[in-house]
Structure formats: C-alpha cells, structure tokens
Amino acid sequence: MSMVASADALTPPAARALADAVPTLVCLCRDELIVHLNPAGGILLGIDPVEAQGRCFADFLAEPCRSAMATGLASLLEAPGAVPVCLIGADGLPRDISLTAHVIDPGTLSGTAPLIALSGIDSRAVGRAARDLAEQQARGRRIVEAVLDPTFLLDGAGRVVFLNAAARRLLDVDSPGEVSGLTLADLLHPDYQDVVDLGPAALAAEGEALPLKLLRMDRSAVDVEAMVVPFVGPDSFLLEARDITGRVRAAEGLRQREARLRGILDTMGEAVVTVGEDGLVASFNPAAENMFGYSAREMVGHSLHALMPSEVAANHDRYMARFLLGRPSQAMGHHRELEGRRKDGSLFPMEITVTVLRVGARLLFTGILRDITERKRAERAERAHRVELERRVEERTRELAALGQRNQSILETVGDGILGLDPEGRVVFANPAVACILGGSVDHMVGLPVGDVLRAARPGSGGGCPAEIRAAMADGRAHGPLEVDLLRSNNTAFPAELASQPILAEAGLGGTVIVLRDITERRQVAERLRIAGIVFDSTSEGVLVADGAGLVRQVNPAFSGLTGLAPGDVLGQPFLHLLAHDARTAAALTTALTRSGHYEWEEWRRRPGTGEAGDDGRVALRVAVNEVRDGAGQTTHYAVVIGDITRRKLDQERIQYQASYDSLTGLPNRRLFMDRLDQAVAQAARRGHRMGLMFIDLDGFKEINDSLGHQAGDALLVAAARRMGHCVREADTLARLGGDEFTVILSDVADEAACRGLAERLIEALSRPFDLGERQGHISASIGSALLPDQAANGEELLRRADAAMYHAKARGKANHQPYRPGMGRTPES
C-alpha cells in the first residue's frame, strides 16, 4: 500500500472533508506524521498537499521553534491557547502563524495513534479570518448538509447548531428553525438522561457508536446508532446517527416468531427435536420429554447420542459428516424407522423425519419423531397370523400330494437310472436319473424301442442295443450286474453298469426292468488309485501307512532308503516305536496327535550304509505324522511322510555361522558379541558377580595395511587374533567388532588387577613381530577396560566406558592399558 493510501485509510472521510473546507491551514497528524494537509495549508507552504503526506510536521518548523517543540505535538496540546510558530515554506521563506492543536480521534476503536488536527492562522491574515468566519461557518453547514447519514452539529454545551436534511427527515422536521435552541437532552428519550449528563466531549472520548433513542417532533421514539466526534475547534462536535429501527423491529419479530413456534412445538403431539451442526440439542418439546423420559433442561445443550443406541449413534455421526461435506443424503426429508433409547435405558422403535433449515451461516436439523411401538406390535401380530394360515394350507397340501406321489417319489429319488420295458421292448417308464445319465428327457424316452435309448458304444458302429439286454428280454432271466460302454444322446461314450430283472405275469413275461448306473467316477477313482500307487512307489519321500491301531501296513521304497528298514522289518510293528527314538519325542508325538491329529519334527540320523556318525554320514530328516479319520471322527489310519532336508539344514548352519562369526578371523562378530554381552550382564546381575569388558585397538595396523596391502593386513589380523586367543580364558569371549577393533568379555573378575594382568599379556603378545612373508610387521595395542557394576549399570554403558578408556590409552602414547575413571570421555585419536 502506498503512503497516500495508508494516510487515507487512517483518516476519517468526514475529517478530511471538513479540513478541506477550511480556508486556513489545517494539518491532520498521527504519530507526528502528516496524514492530510488541506489545500489552504498547501498554498501557505507552497507545496502539493499530497507530497506532504508521510512527512514529519517538525520538518516545516524554523530551527528555534523546532527546538522548543522537542517533545513533539504534545507540547501544542498542552498549551492553553494558540502558540505562535514560524514555518518555512518550500521557497525557504518564513511564515509566522498562530497554531492550535486538538485531538479529533483518540484511535481507541481502530487501535491506532490519536488523530491530531493542527489549525494555523497566518498572523497577517487575522483580519481576513474574521471576515471569512461567516463564510467558513456557512461552508461547514453545507458540508454537513451533504453527508448522507443524519448528522447534527453541536456546540460544547450540547446545543444543536445545525442538522442536515437526513437528520431533519429522521426527526420529521420541516426546517432547521424548528430545532433552533434545542439541546441534546431535548432530542434524547428520557431513558438516556445519563448519556446527556456526560456531555458531547465525554461522548466523543468514547470513540465508538452508542445505541440511543431520539425523539421526533411528535415525541415518538426512533432507534439509532450514534457516534460523537470532535469538529474543528474545541467546542464543536458532530453527532452522526444511523437509523436502526428496521433492525430492532426485525429482531423483535424474530423473537415473536420464535415464541409462536415454541408454542406450536409445545402443543404438538409428536416429539420434535432440533439439533445444531455440532450435534447438540437446541430444542426439546414436551412430547419428546414424554417419549424419552428426559426433561428439556437435561437435553438442551447436550449430545443427541443419549437418545439412541451406540450403533445408531455411530451411523448418525457418519450421515451428518457426509451431509456437512456436501454429499447427498437420502435421510433428509424421508421417513425412516430407527431404534430410540429412553432415559431408563429401554429401547423402542420410532419413525423419524429430518429436515434442514439454514439460519444465517448455521444449519439447524429438525427431527419429528413418532413412537411406533403399537404399530410394530400390530404388524407382528398380523404377520404371525398370516404365517400360521400359510403353514396350515401348506401342511394340508403336502398331505394330499404325498398320497399320490409316494410311490412315484421312490422311483424318482433313486440315484440309479431305471427303465421299464413292455414285452416288445419299448420303454414304458423312465425315471429322472436315467434321463440325467443318458441325456434328453423322460417324456422323449417313453415309447421308444430300448435299442434307441440304450446304445452300445462299439468302435466303428452306429450303436444298437447291447447283446446282454437282448438276451435278458428273450430268456426272461435276471442278468448282471455287468459293465458295458454306452452312448449318451450327444453320442459321447461313458462306462456303465447294467442289471436286468424280468417282470413275470400270469400269461408269461410281462416286461423287463433295467437298472443303469454311470460308473465313470468309479473308474476315475480306480485310475487315481493306480497312479497314486505309482507315485507312492516312486516318490523320493519316505511314506509309511499304519492302521487305526498304529501298526504299520505299508511302506514305500523311499522309506527303506532313508531309514535302512526293509518292509519285512516294519510291517505289523507299531510305527511309534520305529519313529520316536526317545521318550520325550514319543510323548510329544502322542500328545500332539491326541490334540490336533498332526505332529512333525526334524532330526539328524546316521545315513544308512555308513559307519560311525560323521559329517559325511549324517542325514537330516523331516518327519510329519497325520491322523486320518472317517466321517464319524474315528481314527482309521496314520500317514507318515519322511523327507531328506540335509542340504537345507547344512545351508542354515552355514548361514547362521556367517551371521555370527567374522569371516576372516573366525572370532565372534559384533552381532554375536552384543548377544553374549547381554547374557554376561544378565548372569552377573543374577549371581551378584563382577564382570569386565576390554576394548582393544591395534596401533600401527593402518600403516601396515596401507603400505604392504590388504593381504598382509588380513594375515596380521588373523595372527593377532590367534595370539590374543591364547591369552584369554575359555570362559571369556574374544570378538572382532570390525577393522582393527577387538573386545574381550570377562565373565567373572575379582577386580581391576585381573584386567590389568590380562592387558599386560595381550600387549606383550601383540608387541612381538609378525611374519608377513618377505616383511615383518610391528604393532602395539591400546587397551581400555571397565567393570560392571562398579563403573556401568548395563552392557551399553559398559561398552561406552571401555571405549572411552581405550581412547585415553591412545592419548597417553599407545601400547598401554587404561582402566575407566569418572570424567573420561571419548576423544578423537591424535
């Protein structure tokens, strides 16, 4: 924002207009800076008024006056009257004027500095001022007249000097003469007499608008919002009023409408609950009180959740959230049935209709609720009556249908296909099963010759009745069951099992009944069993099958290959004794089979055909035992599968070793070291023993590694690890943390002397030359040690203390041992 725009924003428009109407210098200032200079002031100083904005008023004072006003404009405000000053214009010439200062806006309402009006009269123009006074007053009245809001010009005693056209319309005054000589007390309602007693100056000091009641000429009251501000001069004030009668009437009308609505809601027979966007109850009519058992005082301002079960409350919150986000909701304006909760906790069905009303920026949700307990009870009674009536009708219908269909149902529900033939071999009956097996429909089969229904699937032939069927019809004897290949109606072949039985009558053969069964699935099962037998014999996993008593009935060749047990050695033997080699495994196997019917474990065995167990004679086996039960839950068999997992176990052991040991020296690495350190700390705390930790750094290793190469450096690390290993006890742990850093965990030490003795042996062992091929390597060791619980409370702290002590050993010339002392901190190696 520009300086001019900022000045305009900080200056009331009425003040600028009045200042511009004054024929002498008027300068409006905030914080000693000019925010507005009227045209007369610009002429007096020979400067464009706009250019003066933002400049300090003291810039225009001659030097003697500037020194006298060192305290700023405050000195002018404190003066009892006009102060003679000398101003320097743009042409550099002095102007002698009489200057007065008044505060016209204290700035408390807007939070800014006070607005000060400086009025200056050219001493040479005093005579002219008197002549222009009348014209100035007239011009001021014209300005007030032009203001749109009702405006009153008051003197210091509160008398009305002038009022504009808007004020005359407000008071219903035809001419200004009608109010001539009236005071502010005459214009205000008697209820505001205390405001009159304050006087215009005190009202102007308030700095904010006040609600008042003005009296028209007919003594009727009009509500206004008024603000009093100083005019130019100490005894002149402007009262600006704004008619708020419409606003007051609207508020009163709203209160009356709310009262009428409240009366309507209180007399309604249906519960009405109003809720705000925050989910809090805004109104709760008497019908709602009767329905839920809560009083309006208990519910207004509280959550709606008290009136509904928790599940309904959660759904309500989701609906509200979706609606407030602008998403459409089917709940609004429609009847819904929900479950309500009374104050005593009892639940009841209710019907609810929700509408939304916007009040200003707020949304109000109104729910009309009806208790539909009686309606639901009537509906349930009606449904029960209808169900009972339907049940009786259905029961009687079933009884009647059963009498005529009993025999038919027997034939139609048989899973096998049945054909009835007359003596001539024509189909007189076919059940649904035979139609399903052969394809087609029962109605299509009846009346056809049996040869058109049962067609043999002979290679290269067009079908025809099987010879077995023709023989049965000819000799009148029963045949079968026998297996033949037949054709379905779509000419696809399938295996079938046939049986025939003659129907004998008094006159001889009355016909033939043929029973047909599709044995496709049986043949598939037989084929699967044949394939399973092949797989059983050829699989690489050992398989053992035992009966329900646990006796071995079958093993495959792979089982003998993995266990070295021939079939003759195991058949008829309890499988439990063959698999479980110790009582613990046998007990675990028995318990698991009883509980879950399954158990598996892994074990190492000596490979069959080898001598004593060795690395090359071991075999790792995974044994899985499953219990097989029939439909009644009875155990019929046990299935055992044994797999060779030697390669996997060896790979696991190798991976575990690589994860825990240093590949170069074979010592425990940082991971295994930290695990053993935690174990040692726990053991020391449990037994109440002291333990120690030594941190070793090889001095001079970097120079050898850089000068002789990494191969020589690796050889030196291996040899150094071997020498240090000879110095420590079997119960201690020597580990390589990385690079040339090693640690020793002392599981049980008496005192620092034990650490010192081991450190001396390590330093002596590492100080001897190392044979690195064509060259010799010389190193030393800097060793730091710390004790637990003397100098550390846990493993992490113990490691930090030993590390800090090691760095102090380096700082003291290397090739020495330093026990930890309080105050030691880790410092970089020098």
Protein Blocks (a to p, Z undefined) as FASTA:
>chain_A
ZZklmmmmmpcfklmmmmmmpmbdcdddeehiafbdcfklmmmnopafklmgopafklmp
cfklmmmmmnojmlmmmpmbdcddddddfkopacddddddddfbgolmnopacddddddd
dfklmmmmmmmmmmmmmmmmmmmmmpmbdcddddfkopafbdcfklmmmnopabfklmgo
iafklmpcfklmmmmmnommlmmmnopacddddddfkopacdddddddddedjkbccddd
ddfklmmmmmmmmmmmmmmmmmmmmmpmbdcddddfkopafbdcfklmmmnopafklmgo
pafklmpcfklmmmmmmmmmmmmnopacfkgopacddddddfkopacddddddddddehj
bccdddddddfklmmmmmmmmmmmmmmmmmmmmmmmmmmmmmmmmmmmmmmmpmbdcddd
dfkopafbdcfklmmmngpafklmnopafklmmccddehiabjadfklmmmmmnopaedj
dddddddfkopacdddddddddddfklpfbdcdddddfklmmmmmmmmmmmmmmmmmpmb
dcddddfkopafbdcfklmmmnopafklmgopafklmmmmcfklmmmmmmmmmmnopacd
ddddddehiacddfklgccddddddddddfkopafbdcdddddfklmmmmmmmmmmmmmp
cfklopacfklmmmmmmmmmmmmmmnopacdddddddehklmmmmmnojklmmmmmmmmm
mmmmmmpcfkbccddfbhjbccdddfbdfblmlmmmmmmmmmmmmmpccdehjaccdddd
dddddddfklocbfklmmmmmmmmmmmmmmnopaiacdddehiacdddZZ
